[in-house]
Amino acid sequence: MSDQVSFTLRGRGLDCRACSLGLYEVVIKIEGVEQATASIKDGRVTALFDPEKTKRETIEDLLRKRGVQLKMP
């Protein structure tokens, strides 16, 4: 088992509770994701995942497909 990785993305498209909940549900269902949050207050999605089971890019792609415009640091 490898170490888990955590990352936070900022994005537009987290502007209501239903949107935030929907994005949380998408992220938490990805194999390898252990924890996730989606905040309308901060416009952030955070995921803690096992890099042997999924990649950051996979999570980012799914968020983009759901209409989130990611803001890269």
ABEGO torsion letter per residue (X at the ends): XBBBBBBBBBBBGAABAAAAAAAAAAAAABBGBABBBBBAAAGBBBBBBBAAABBAAAAAAAAAAAGBBBBBX
